[in-house]
Amino acid sequence: MTQVFDKWDLEEVKVEDLGLVNYICLDEILVPHTLGRHVKRQFAKSRVSIVERLMNKVMKTQRNSGKKNKAYNMVKEAFEIINKRSKQNPIQILVKAVENTAPREETTRIKYGGIGYQVAVDIAPQRRVDLALGFITRGAMQSSFKSKRSVEEALADELLLASESDTRSFAIQKKEEKERIARSAH
């Protein structure tokens, strides 16, 4: 039985959002590092571990760009903090946070007769997961920037708040903002 970071078992992790079941990958992996093998095929990232996708999103900032080992250590340390605080499997907390912060609809711009309209549309499950992970990592990076808190602590806080649907979470705020704008465009 393979465990993520040799500590947390994926057998006990459950995805409750039926729309995201096929897009949150919980395959057992020894090291969450696929070396970008999924990049060439469309929709192949849905078969990449959710932990590795979180690491890849952590690398999307200018300071951490391309530093996979640094992102690996950040996520590992954040999971340790989550486990200490909540006494739960941190991967279950991550999955719950992604489910809670994944917006269900957004707006798109449609041009008709030279005039642009904002129209509400449903979001594809793959994009929902991408947006949720992006919101979580952006919130963690912003809260740790120019502060005494480390990125690991900020990421752990963001994941814990998002998993509880707490409105203090940056990711929950962004989700609600996106859905509010979509509701106004109906």
HELIX and SHEET records of a PDB file:
HELIX    1   1 ALA A   44  ARG A   47  5                                   4    
HELIX    2   2 ILE A   50  VAL A   58  1                                   9    
HELIX    3   3 LYS A   68  SER A   86  1                                  19    
HELIX    4   4 PRO A   90  THR A  101  1                                  12    
HELIX    5   5 PRO A  125  SER A  144  1                                  20    
HELIX    6   6 VAL A  151  SER A  163  1                                  13    
HELIX    7   7 PHE A  170  SER A  184  1                                  15    
SHEET    1   A 2 GLU A 105  TYR A 112  0                                        
SHEET    2   A 2 ILE A 115  ASP A 122 -1                                        
END                                                                             
